[in-house]
């Protein structure tokens, strides 16, 4: 896992703790200072690595594995 992916995973966990729901890609991007598209790509990498589970076509569908 890359350092940036670790930052994304930490941000997802922090959002879950604070709001009891997953962040949107836009919220994740704002937390990391990147675009929503870049956040989406980070989430896809985390999904491939087995670190998160993403529900297809669900607005807040990121869950930490």
PDB file of N, H, CA, C and O in Angstrom:
ATOM      1  N   UNK A   1       0.851  -1.165   0.000  1.00  0.00           N
ATOM      2  CA  UNK A   1       0.000   0.000   0.000  1.00  0.00           C
ATOM      3  C   UNK A   1       0.904   1.238   0.000  1.00  0.00           C
ATOM      4  O   UNK A   1       1.895   1.308   0.727  1.00  0.00           O
ATOM      5  N   UNK A   2       0.538   2.187  -0.819  1.00  0.00           N
ATOM      6  H   UNK A   2      -0.267   2.130  -1.410  1.00  0.00           H
ATOM      7  CA  UNK A   2       1.317   3.420  -0.921  1.00  0.00           C
ATOM      8  C   UNK A   2       0.985   4.346   0.261  1.00  0.00           C
ATOM      9  O   UNK A   2      -0.052   4.187   0.905  1.00  0.00           O
ATOM     10  N   UNK A   3       1.863   5.303   0.537  1.00  0.00           N
ATOM     11  H   UNK A   3       2.705   5.432   0.014  1.00  0.00           H
ATOM     12  CA  UNK A   3       1.566   6.258   1.614  1.00  0.00           C
ATOM     13  C   UNK A   3       0.264   7.027   1.358  1.00  0.00           C
ATOM     14  O   UNK A   3      -0.485   7.307   2.294  1.00  0.00           O
ATOM     15  N   UNK A   4       0.000   7.365   0.104  1.00  0.00           N
ATOM     16  H   UNK A   4       0.609   7.137  -0.656  1.00  0.00           H
ATOM     17  CA  UNK A   4      -1.230   8.102  -0.217  1.00  0.00           C
ATOM     18  C   UNK A   4      -2.460   7.229   0.019  1.00  0.00           C
ATOM     19  O   UNK A   4      -3.484   7.717   0.497  1.00  0.00           O
ATOM     20  N   UNK A   5      -2.365   5.944  -0.313  1.00  0.00           N
ATOM     21  H   UNK A   5      -1.534   5.548  -0.701  1.00  0.00           H
ATOM     22  CA  UNK A   5      -3.476   5.036  -0.048  1.00  0.00           C
ATOM     23  C   UNK A   5      -3.707   4.913   1.460  1.00  0.00           C
ATOM     24  O   UNK A   5      -4.850   4.827   1.910  1.00  0.00           O
ATOM     25  N   UNK A   6      -2.625   4.905   2.235  1.00  0.00           N
ATOM     26  H   UNK A   6      -1.697   4.975   1.869  1.00  0.00           H
ATOM     27  CA  UNK A   6      -2.771   4.845   3.694  1.00  0.00           C
ATOM     28  C   UNK A   6      -3.461   6.094   4.213  1.00  0.00           C
ATOM     29  O   UNK A   6      -4.294   6.014   5.117  1.00  0.00           O
ATOM     30  N   UNK A   7      -3.119   7.258   3.646  1.00  0.00           N
ATOM     31  H   UNK A   7      -2.443   7.323   2.912  1.00  0.00           H
ATOM     32  CA  UNK A   7      -3.790   8.500   4.036  1.00  0.00           C
ATOM     33  C   UNK A   7      -5.283   8.427   3.720  1.00  0.00           C
ATOM     34  O   UNK A   7      -6.113   8.858   4.521  1.00  0.00           O
ATOM     35  N   UNK A   8      -5.619   7.883   2.560  1.00  0.00           N
ATOM     36  H   UNK A   8      -4.945   7.533   1.909  1.00  0.00           H
ATOM     37  CA  UNK A   8      -7.026   7.756   2.173  1.00  0.00           C
ATOM     38  C   UNK A   8      -7.754   6.814   3.119  1.00  0.00           C
ATOM     39  O   UNK A   8      -8.866   7.109   3.557  1.00  0.00           O
ATOM     40  N   UNK A   9      -7.138   5.693   3.433  1.00  0.00           N
ATOM     41  H   UNK A   9      -6.235   5.454   3.077  1.00  0.00           H
ATOM     42  CA  UNK A   9      -7.753   4.734   4.349  1.00  0.00           C
ATOM     43  C   UNK A   9      -7.953   5.360   5.728  1.00  0.00           C
ATOM     44  O   UNK A   9      -8.996   5.165   6.352  1.00  0.00           O
ATOM     45  N   UNK A  10      -6.977   6.098   6.197  1.00  0.00           N
ATOM     46  H   UNK A  10      -6.130   6.257   5.690  1.00  0.00           H
ATOM     47  CA  UNK A  10      -7.101   6.794   7.479  1.00  0.00           C
ATOM     48  C   UNK A  10      -8.232   7.814   7.439  1.00  0.00           C
ATOM     49  O   UNK A  10      -8.980   7.951   8.408  1.00  0.00           O
ATOM     50  N   UNK A  11      -8.363   8.533   6.320  1.00  0.00           N
ATOM     51  H   UNK A  11      -7.756   8.422   5.533  1.00  0.00           H
ATOM     52  CA  UNK A  11      -9.427   9.533   6.178  1.00  0.00           C
ATOM     53  C   UNK A  11     -10.798   8.858   6.140  1.00  0.00           C
ATOM     54  O   UNK A  11     -11.759   9.386   6.698  1.00  0.00           O
ATOM     55  N   UNK A  12     -10.899   7.711   5.497  1.00  0.00           N
ATOM     56  H   UNK A  12     -10.118   7.282   5.044  1.00  0.00           H
ATOM     57  CA  UNK A  12     -12.166   6.971   5.457  1.00  0.00           C
ATOM     58  C   UNK A  12     -12.536   6.518   6.865  1.00  0.00           C
ATOM     59  O   UNK A  12     -13.682   6.666   7.288  1.00  0.00           O
ATOM     60  N   UNK A  13     -11.565   5.967   7.588  1.00  0.00           N
ATOM     61  H   UNK A  13     -10.634   5.847   7.244  1.00  0.00           H
ATOM     62  CA  UNK A  13     -11.821   5.530   8.967  1.00  0.00           C
ATOM     63  C   UNK A  13     -12.238   6.708   9.856  1.00  0.00           C
ATOM     64  O   UNK A  13     -13.162   6.581  10.660  1.00  0.00           O
ATOM     65  N   UNK A  14     -11.565   7.842   9.714  1.00  0.00           N
ATOM     66  H   UNK A  14     -10.814   7.945   9.061  1.00  0.00           H
ATOM     67  CA  UNK A  14     -11.888   9.027  10.510  1.00  0.00           C
ATOM     68  C   UNK A  14     -13.300   9.516  10.208  1.00  0.00           C
ATOM     69  O   UNK A  14     -14.028   9.918  11.115  1.00  0.00           O
ATOM     70  N   UNK A  15     -13.685   9.481   8.940  1.00  0.00           N
ATOM     71  H   UNK A  15     -13.093   9.154   8.203  1.00  0.00           H
ATOM     72  CA  UNK A  15     -15.035   9.915   8.565  1.00  0.00           C
ATOM     73  C   UNK A  15     -16.069   8.974   9.164  1.00  0.00           C
ATOM     74  O   UNK A  15     -17.101   9.421   9.663  1.00  0.00           O
ATOM     75  N   UNK A  16     -15.796   7.668   9.119  1.00  0.00           N
ATOM     76  H   UNK A  16     -14.957   7.305   8.713  1.00  0.00           H
ATOM     77  CA  UNK A  16     -16.707   6.692   9.739  1.00  0.00           C
ATOM     78  C   UNK A  16     -16.872   6.986  11.231  1.00  0.00           C
ATOM     79  O   UNK A  16     -17.990   6.982  11.746  1.00  0.00           O
ATOM     80  N   UNK A  17     -15.755   7.241  11.926  1.00  0.00           N
ATOM     81  H   UNK A  17     -14.846   7.244  11.507  1.00  0.00           H
ATOM     82  CA  UNK A  17     -15.826   7.521  13.368  1.00  0.00           C
ATOM     83  C   UNK A  17     -16.620   8.794  13.652  1.00  0.00           C
ATOM     84  O   UNK A  17     -17.404   8.839  14.600  1.00  0.00           O
ATOM     85  N   UNK A  18     -16.423   9.812  12.846  1.00  0.00           N
ATOM     86  H   UNK A  18     -15.786   9.776  12.075  1.00  0.00           H
ATOM     87  CA  UNK A  18     -17.056  11.108  13.087  1.00  0.00           C
ATOM     88  C   UNK A  18     -18.537  11.130  12.705  1.00  0.00           C
ATOM     89  O   UNK A  18     -19.346  11.753  13.392  1.00  0.00           O
ATOM     90  N   UNK A  19     -18.895  10.448  11.604  1.00  0.00           N
ATOM     91  H   UNK A  19     -18.237   9.942  11.045  1.00  0.00           H
ATOM     92  CA  UNK A  19     -20.250  10.590  11.062  1.00  0.00           C
ATOM     93  C   UNK A  19     -21.036   9.284  10.961  1.00  0.00           C
ATOM     94  O   UNK A  19     -22.200   9.307  10.560  1.00  0.00           O
ATOM     95  N   UNK A  20     -20.441   8.162  11.309  1.00  0.00           N
ATOM     96  H   UNK A  20     -19.496   8.143  11.635  1.00  0.00           H
ATOM     97  CA  UNK A  20     -21.091   6.841  11.228  1.00  0.00           C
ATOM     98  C   UNK A  20     -21.577   6.515   9.817  1.00  0.00           C
ATOM     99  O   UNK A  20     -22.574   5.814   9.641  1.00  0.00           O
ATOM    100  N   UNK A  21     -20.875   7.022   8.834  1.00  0.00           N
ATOM    101  H   UNK A  21     -20.065   7.591   8.977  1.00  0.00           H
ATOM    102  CA  UNK A  21     -21.151   6.702   7.435  1.00  0.00           C
ATOM    103  C   UNK A  21     -19.877   6.955   6.636  1.00  0.00           C
ATOM    104  O   UNK A  21     -18.982   7.677   7.073  1.00  0.00           O
ATOM    105  N   UNK A  22     -19.819   6.345   5.461  1.00  0.00           N
ATOM    106  H   UNK A  22     -20.547   5.758   5.106  1.00  0.00           H
ATOM    107  CA  UNK A  22     -18.618   6.522   4.646  1.00  0.00           C
ATOM    108  C   UNK A  22     -18.640   7.883   3.950  1.00  0.00           C
ATOM    109  O   UNK A  22     -19.706   8.460   3.734  1.00  0.00           O
ATOM    110  N   UNK A  23     -17.468   8.385   3.604  1.00  0.00           N
ATOM    111  H   UNK A  23     -16.602   7.916   3.779  1.00  0.00           H
ATOM    112  CA  UNK A  23     -17.431   9.652   2.876  1.00  0.00           C
ATOM    113  C   UNK A  23     -17.772   9.440   1.403  1.00  0.00           C
ATOM    114  O   UNK A  23     -17.608   8.347   0.861  1.00  0.00           O
ATOM    115  N   UNK A  24     -18.246  10.498   0.777  1.00  0.00           N
ATOM    116  H   UNK A  24     -18.379  11.386   1.217  1.00  0.00           H
ATOM    117  CA  UNK A  24     -18.380  10.465  -0.674  1.00  0.00           C
ATOM    118  C   UNK A  24     -16.987  10.653  -1.254  1.00  0.00           C
ATOM    119  O   UNK A  24     -16.054  11.006  -0.532  1.00  0.00           O
ATOM    120  N   UNK A  25     -16.843  10.421  -2.546  1.00  0.00           N
ATOM    121  H   UNK A  25     -17.601  10.134  -3.132  1.00  0.00           H
ATOM    122  CA  UNK A  25     -15.532  10.648  -3.170  1.00  0.00           C
ATOM    123  C   UNK A  25     -15.151  12.118  -3.068  1.00  0.00           C
ATOM    124  O   UNK A  25     -13.976  12.438  -2.893  1.00  0.00           O
ATOM    125  N   UNK A  26     -16.122  13.013  -3.176  1.00  0.00           N
ATOM    126  H   UNK A  26     -17.077  12.753  -3.319  1.00  0.00           H
ATOM    127  CA  UNK A  26     -15.850  14.452  -3.070  1.00  0.00           C
ATOM    128  C   UNK A  26     -15.374  14.810  -1.669  1.00  0.00           C
ATOM    129  O   UNK A  26     -14.423  15.577  -1.521  1.00  0.00           O
ATOM    130  N   UNK A  27     -16.024  14.266  -0.632  1.00  0.00           N
ATOM    131  H   UNK A  27     -16.797  13.643  -0.752  1.00  0.00           H
ATOM    132  CA  UNK A  27     -15.604  14.535   0.741  1.00  0.00           C
ATOM    133  C   UNK A  27     -14.207  13.972   1.007  1.00  0.00           C
ATOM    134  O   UNK A  27     -13.387  14.614   1.664  1.00  0.00           O
ATOM    135  N   UNK A  28     -13.946  12.786   0.500  1.00  0.00           N
ATOM    136  H   UNK A  28     -14.612  12.264  -0.034  1.00  0.00           H
ATOM    137  CA  UNK A  28     -12.631  12.191   0.661  1.00  0.00           C
ATOM    138  C   UNK A  28     -11.577  13.046  -0.041  1.00  0.00           C
ATOM    139  O   UNK A  28     -10.492  13.270   0.497  1.00  0.00           O
ATOM    140  N   UNK A  29     -11.898  13.516  -1.234  1.00  0.00           N
ATOM    141  H   UNK A  29     -12.779  13.334  -1.671  1.00  0.00           H
ATOM    142  CA  UNK A  29     -10.982  14.381  -1.965  1.00  0.00           C
ATOM    143  C   UNK A  29     -10.682  15.662  -1.208  1.00  0.00           C
ATOM    144  O   UNK A  29      -9.526  16.079  -1.134  1.00  0.00           O
ATOM    145  N   UNK A  30     -11.712  16.295  -0.642  1.00  0.00           N
ATOM    146  H   UNK A  30     -12.651  15.955  -0.702  1.00  0.00           H
ATOM    147  CA  UNK A  30     -11.503  17.526   0.128  1.00  0.00           C
ATOM    148  C   UNK A  30     -10.625  17.250   1.353  1.00  0.00           C
ATOM    149  O   UNK A  30      -9.762  18.059   1.694  1.00  0.00           O
ATOM    150  N   UNK A  31     -10.845  16.115   2.009  1.00  0.00           N
ATOM    151  H   UNK A  31     -11.546  15.458   1.732  1.00  0.00           H
ATOM    152  CA  UNK A  31     -10.049  15.773   3.190  1.00  0.00           C
ATOM    153  C   UNK A  31      -8.581  15.574   2.841  1.00  0.00           C
ATOM    154  O   UNK A  31      -7.700  15.850   3.655  1.00  0.00           O
ATOM    155  N   UNK A  32      -8.321  15.094   1.626  1.00  0.00           N
ATOM    156  H   UNK A  32      -9.037  14.869   0.965  1.00  0.00           H
ATOM    157  CA  UNK A  32      -6.948  14.823   1.205  1.00  0.00           C
ATOM    158  C   UNK A  32      -6.345  15.941   0.353  1.00  0.00           C
ATOM    159  O   UNK A  32      -5.155  15.914   0.039  1.00  0.00           O
ATOM    160  N   UNK A  33      -7.171  16.925  -0.019  1.00  0.00           N
ATOM    161  H   UNK A  33      -8.137  16.947   0.237  1.00  0.00           H
ATOM    162  CA  UNK A  33      -6.682  18.022  -0.851  1.00  0.00           C
ATOM    163  C   UNK A  33      -6.497  17.629  -2.308  1.00  0.00           C
ATOM    164  O   UNK A  33      -5.610  18.142  -2.989  1.00  0.00           O
ATOM    165  N   UNK A  34      -7.341  16.712  -2.786  1.00  0.00           N
ATOM    166  H   UNK A  34      -8.062  16.295  -2.233  1.00  0.00           H
ATOM    167  CA  UNK A  34      -7.278  16.244  -4.176  1.00  0.00           C
ATOM    168  C   UNK A  34      -8.677  16.297  -4.785  1.00  0.00           C
ATOM    169  O   UNK A  34      -9.654  16.586  -4.093  1.00  0.00           O
ATOM    170  N   UNK A  35      -8.763  16.018  -6.074  1.00  0.00           N
ATOM    171  H   UNK A  35      -7.970  15.783  -6.636  1.00  0.00           H
ATOM    172  CA  UNK A  35     -10.056  16.022  -6.741  1.00  0.00           C
ATOM    173  C   UNK A  35     -10.840  14.748  -6.405  1.00  0.00           C
ATOM    174  O   UNK A  35     -10.272  13.764  -5.930  1.00  0.00           O
ATOM    175  N   UNK A  36     -12.139  14.782  -6.655  1.00  0.00           N
ATOM    176  H   UNK A  36     -12.600  15.581  -7.041  1.00  0.00           H
ATOM    177  CA  UNK A  36     -12.984  13.607  -6.440  1.00  0.00           C
ATOM    178  C   UNK A  36     -12.550  12.460  -7.355  1.00  0.00           C
ATOM    179  O   UNK A  36     -12.627  11.294  -6.968  1.00  0.00           O
ATOM    180  N   UNK A  37     -12.099  12.784  -8.558  1.00  0.00           N
ATOM    181  H   UNK A  37     -12.036  13.731  -8.873  1.00  0.00           H
ATOM    182  CA  UNK A  37     -11.635  11.751  -9.498  1.00  0.00           C
ATOM    183  C   UNK A  37     -10.395  11.056  -8.938  1.00  0.00           C
ATOM    184  O   UNK A  37     -10.290   9.831  -8.998  1.00  0.00           O
ATOM    185  N   UNK A  38      -9.469  11.824  -8.402  1.00  0.00           N
ATOM    186  H   UNK A  38      -9.554  12.819  -8.353  1.00  0.00           H
ATOM    187  CA  UNK A  38      -8.272  11.232  -7.799  1.00  0.00           C
ATOM    188  C   UNK A  38      -8.639  10.396  -6.577  1.00  0.00           C
ATOM    189  O   UNK A  38      -8.056   9.336  -6.347  1.00  0.00           O
ATOM    190  N   UNK A  39      -9.607  10.875  -5.795  1.00  0.00           N
ATOM    191  H   UNK A  39     -10.080  11.736  -5.982  1.00  0.00           H
ATOM    192  CA  UNK A  39     -10.072  10.110  -4.639  1.00  0.00           C
ATOM    193  C   UNK A  39     -10.694   8.797  -5.094  1.00  0.00           C
ATOM    194  O   UNK A  39     -10.488   7.758  -4.467  1.00  0.00           O
ATOM    195  N   UNK A  40     -11.450   8.843  -6.178  1.00  0.00           N
ATOM    196  H   UNK A  40     -11.618   9.688  -6.687  1.00  0.00           H
ATOM    197  CA  UNK A  40     -12.057   7.628  -6.725  1.00  0.00           C
ATOM    198  C   UNK A  40     -10.976   6.623  -7.122  1.00  0.00           C
ATOM    199  O   UNK A  40     -11.110   5.427  -6.863  1.00  0.00           O
ATOM    200  N   UNK A  41      -9.918   7.105  -7.745  1.00  0.00           N
ATOM    201  H   UNK A  41      -9.809   8.076  -7.956  1.00  0.00           H
ATOM    202  CA  UNK A  41      -8.833   6.214  -8.146  1.00  0.00           C
ATOM    203  C   UNK A  41      -8.130   5.617  -6.928  1.00  0.00           C
ATOM    204  O   UNK A  41      -7.735   4.452  -6.954  1.00  0.00           O
ATOM    205  N   UNK A  42      -7.971   6.392  -5.879  1.00  0.00           N
ATOM    206  H   UNK A  42      -8.291   7.339  -5.858  1.00  0.00           H
ATOM    207  CA  UNK A  42      -7.383   5.867  -4.649  1.00  0.00           C
ATOM    208  C   UNK A  42      -8.271   4.780  -4.043  1.00  0.00           C
ATOM    209  O   UNK A  42      -7.779   3.749  -3.585  1.00  0.00           O
ATOM    210  N   UNK A  43      -9.570   5.020  -4.046  1.00  0.00           N
ATOM    211  H   UNK A  43      -9.969   5.858  -4.418  1.00  0.00           H
ATOM    212  CA  UNK A  43     -10.514   4.029  -3.513  1.00  0.00           C
ATOM    213  C   UNK A  43     -10.456   2.750  -4.333  1.00  0.00           C
ATOM    214  O   UNK A  43     -10.492   1.652  -3.777  1.00  0.00           O
ATOM    215  N   UNK A  44     -10.367   2.883  -5.643  1.00  0.00           N
ATOM    216  H   UNK A  44     -10.337   3.775  -6.094  1.00  0.00           H
ATOM    217  CA  UNK A  44     -10.256   1.688  -6.487  1.00  0.00           C
ATOM    218  C   UNK A  44      -8.998   0.898  -6.160  1.00  0.00           C
ATOM    219  O   UNK A  44      -9.030  -0.332  -6.126  1.00  0.00           O
ATOM    220  N   UNK A  45      -7.892   1.591  -5.920  1.00  0.00           N
ATOM    221  H   UNK A  45      -7.865   2.590  -5.948  1.00  0.00           H
ATOM    222  CA  UNK A  45      -6.657   0.914  -5.537  1.00  0.00           C
ATOM    223  C   UNK A  45      -6.797   0.204  -4.199  1.00  0.00           C
ATOM    224  O   UNK A  45      -6.302  -0.910  -4.029  1.00  0.00           O
ATOM    225  N   UNK A  46      -7.472   0.845  -3.250  1.00  0.00           N
ATOM    226  H   UNK A  46      -7.874   1.750  -3.388  1.00  0.00           H
ATOM    227  CA  UNK A  46      -7.711   0.221  -1.952  1.00  0.00           C
ATOM    228  C   UNK A  46      -8.622  -0.994  -2.090  1.00  0.00           C
ATOM    229  O   UNK A  46      -8.462  -1.995  -1.391  1.00  0.00           O
ATOM    230  N   UNK A  47      -9.568  -0.884  -2.996  1.00  0.00           N
ATOM    231  H   UNK A  47      -9.698  -0.071  -3.564  1.00  0.00           H
ATOM    232  CA  UNK A  47     -10.474  -2.009  -3.241  1.00  0.00           C
ATOM    233  C   UNK A  47      -9.707  -3.196  -3.830  1.00  0.00           C
ATOM    234  O   UNK A  47      -9.895  -4.335  -3.403  1.00  0.00           O
ATOM    235  N   UNK A  48      -8.855  -2.929  -4.797  1.00  0.00           N
ATOM    236  H   UNK A  48      -8.702  -2.004  -5.144  1.00  0.00           H
ATOM    237  CA  UNK A  48      -8.046  -4.004  -5.401  1.00  0.00           C
ATOM    238  C   UNK A  48      -7.125  -4.643  -4.378  1.00  0.00           C
ATOM    239  O   UNK A  48      -6.856  -5.842  -4.447  1.00  0.00           O
ATOM    240  N   UNK A  49      -6.635  -3.847  -3.423  1.00  0.00           N
ATOM    241  H   UNK A  49      -6.854  -2.872  -3.367  1.00  0.00           H
ATOM    242  CA  UNK A  49      -5.742  -4.354  -2.386  1.00  0.00           C
ATOM    243  C   UNK A  49      -6.503  -5.082  -1.274  1.00  0.00           C
ATOM    244  O   UNK A  49      -5.897  -5.674  -0.381  1.00  0.00           O
ATOM    245  N   UNK A  50      -7.833  -5.031  -1.336  1.00  0.00           N
ATOM    246  H   UNK A  50      -8.326  -4.549  -2.061  1.00  0.00           H
ATOM    247  CA  UNK A  50      -8.644  -5.716  -0.331  1.00  0.00           C
ATOM    248  C   UNK A  50      -8.795  -4.948   0.962  1.00  0.00           C
ATOM    249  O   UNK A  50      -9.198  -5.520   1.975  1.00  0.00           O
ATOM    250  N   UNK A  51      -8.478  -3.657   0.952  1.00  0.00           N
ATOM    251  H   UNK A  51      -8.150  -3.193   0.129  1.00  0.00           H
ATOM    252  CA  UNK A  51      -8.563  -2.833   2.165  1.00  0.00           C
ATOM    253  C   UNK A  51      -9.941  -2.233   2.391  1.00  0.00           C
ATOM    254  O   UNK A  51     -10.323  -1.954   3.528  1.00  0.00           O
ATOM    255  N   UNK A  52     -10.696  -2.032   1.299  1.00  0.00           N
ATOM    256  H   UNK A  52     -10.386  -2.259   0.376  1.00  0.00           H
ATOM    257  CA  UNK A  52     -12.066  -1.527   1.416  1.00  0.00           C
ATOM    258  C   UNK A  52     -12.979  -2.363   0.529  1.00  0.00           C
ATOM    259  O   UNK A  52     -12.545  -3.009  -0.424  1.00  0.00           O
ATOM    260  N   UNK A  53     -14.255  -2.324   0.879  1.00  0.00           N
ATOM    261  H   UNK A  53     -14.608  -1.799   1.654  1.00  0.00           H
ATOM    262  CA  UNK A  53     -15.289  -2.951   0.068  1.00  0.00           C
ATOM    263  C   UNK A  53     -16.170  -1.817  -0.429  1.00  0.00           C
ATOM    264  O   UNK A  53     -16.613  -0.979   0.356  1.00  0.00           O
ATOM    265  N   UNK A  54     -16.425  -1.789  -1.735  1.00  0.00           N
ATOM    266  H   UNK A  54     -16.065  -2.470  -2.373  1.00  0.00           H
ATOM    267  CA  UNK A  54     -17.222  -0.720  -2.324  1.00  0.00           C
ATOM    268  C   UNK A  54     -18.511  -1.318  -2.887  1.00  0.00           C
ATOM    269  O   UNK A  54     -18.481  -2.228  -3.715  1.00  0.00           O
ATOM    270  N   UNK A  55     -19.641  -0.786  -2.422  1.00  0.00           N
ATOM    271  H   UNK A  55     -19.666  -0.046  -1.749  1.00  0.00           H
ATOM    272  CA  UNK A  55     -20.937  -1.213  -2.945  1.00  0.00           C
ATOM    273  C   UNK A  55     -21.181  -0.484  -4.260  1.00  0.00           C
ATOM    274  O   UNK A  55     -21.120   0.744  -4.306  1.00  0.00           O
ATOM    275  N   UNK A  56     -21.455  -1.227  -5.326  1.00  0.00           N
ATOM    276  H   UNK A  56     -21.504  -2.225  -5.289  1.00  0.00           H
ATOM    277  CA  UNK A  56     -21.665  -0.575  -6.623  1.00  0.00           C
ATOM    278  C   UNK A  56     -22.915   0.307  -6.624  1.00  0.00           C
ATOM    279  O   UNK A  56     -23.962  -0.056  -6.088  1.00  0.00           O
ATOM    280  N   UNK A  57     -22.766   1.467  -7.241  1.00  0.00           N
ATOM    281  H   UNK A  57     -21.916   1.761  -7.677  1.00  0.00           H
ATOM    282  CA  UNK A  57     -23.857   2.425  -7.423  1.00  0.00           C
ATOM    283  C   UNK A  57     -24.510   2.891  -6.118  1.00  0.00           C
ATOM    284  O   UNK A  57     -25.697   3.214  -6.091  1.00  0.00           O
ATOM    285  N   UNK A  58     -23.720   2.921  -5.034  1.00  0.00           N
ATOM    286  H   UNK A  58     -22.755   2.659  -5.056  1.00  0.00           H
ATOM    287  CA  UNK A  58     -24.196   3.435  -3.749  1.00  0.00           C
ATOM    288  C   UNK A  58     -23.393   4.693  -3.436  1.00  0.00           C
ATOM    289  O   UNK A  58     -22.162   4.675  -3.450  1.00  0.00           O
ATOM    290  N   UNK A  59     -24.093   5.768  -3.158  1.00  0.00           N
ATOM    291  H   UNK A  59     -25.092   5.783  -3.147  1.00  0.00           H
ATOM    292  CA  UNK A  59     -23.466   7.084  -2.967  1.00  0.00           C
ATOM    293  C   UNK A  59     -22.392   7.054  -1.881  1.00  0.00           C
ATOM    294  O   UNK A  59     -21.294   7.572  -2.086  1.00  0.00           O
ATOM    295  N   UNK A  60     -22.690   6.461  -0.746  1.00  0.00           N
ATOM    296  H   UNK A  60     -23.582   6.040  -0.579  1.00  0.00           H
ATOM    297  CA  UNK A  60     -21.741   6.375   0.371  1.00  0.00           C
ATOM    298  C   UNK A  60     -21.429   4.905   0.623  1.00  0.00           C
ATOM    299  O   UNK A  60     -21.652   4.394   1.721  1.00  0.00           O
ATOM    300  N   UNK A  61     -20.918   4.237  -0.387  1.00  0.00           N
ATOM    301  H   UNK A  61     -20.737   4.652  -1.279  1.00  0.00           H
ATOM    302  CA  UNK A  61     -20.769   2.799  -0.331  1.00  0.00           C
ATOM    303  C   UNK A  61     -19.369   2.288  -0.073  1.00  0.00           C
ATOM    304  O   UNK A  61     -19.023   1.210  -0.555  1.00  0.00           O
ATOM    305  N   UNK A  62     -18.538   3.023   0.676  1.00  0.00           N
ATOM    306  H   UNK A  62     -18.819   3.899   1.068  1.00  0.00           H
ATOM    307  CA  UNK A  62     -17.182   2.579   0.971  1.00  0.00           C
ATOM    308  C   UNK A  62     -17.165   2.029   2.397  1.00  0.00           C
ATOM    309  O   UNK A  62     -17.526   2.736   3.338  1.00  0.00           O
ATOM    310  N   UNK A  63     -16.757   0.797   2.556  1.00  0.00           N
ATOM    311  H   UNK A  63     -16.464   0.223   1.791  1.00  0.00           H
ATOM    312  CA  UNK A  63     -16.673   0.195   3.880  1.00  0.00           C
ATOM    313  C   UNK A  63     -15.271  -0.382   4.076  1.00  0.00           C
ATOM    314  O   UNK A  63     -14.740  -1.032   3.175  1.00  0.00           O
ATOM    315  N   UNK A  64     -14.681  -0.155   5.221  1.00  0.00           N
ATOM    316  H   UNK A  64     -15.112   0.373   5.952  1.00  0.00           H
ATOM    317  CA  UNK A  64     -13.346  -0.668   5.513  1.00  0.00           C
ATOM    318  C   UNK A  64     -13.451  -2.180   5.707  1.00  0.00           C
ATOM    319  O   UNK A  64     -14.296  -2.665   6.460  1.00  0.00           O
ATOM    320  N   UNK A  65     -12.585  -2.908   5.020  1.00  0.00           N
ATOM    321  H   UNK A  65     -11.899  -2.514   4.408  1.00  0.00           H
ATOM    322  CA  UNK A  65     -12.629  -4.384   5.091  1.00  0.00           C
ATOM    323  C   UNK A  65     -12.080  -4.886   6.407  1.00  0.00           C
ATOM    324  O   UNK A  65     -12.040  -6.095   6.639  1.00  0.00           O
TER     325      UNK A  65
END
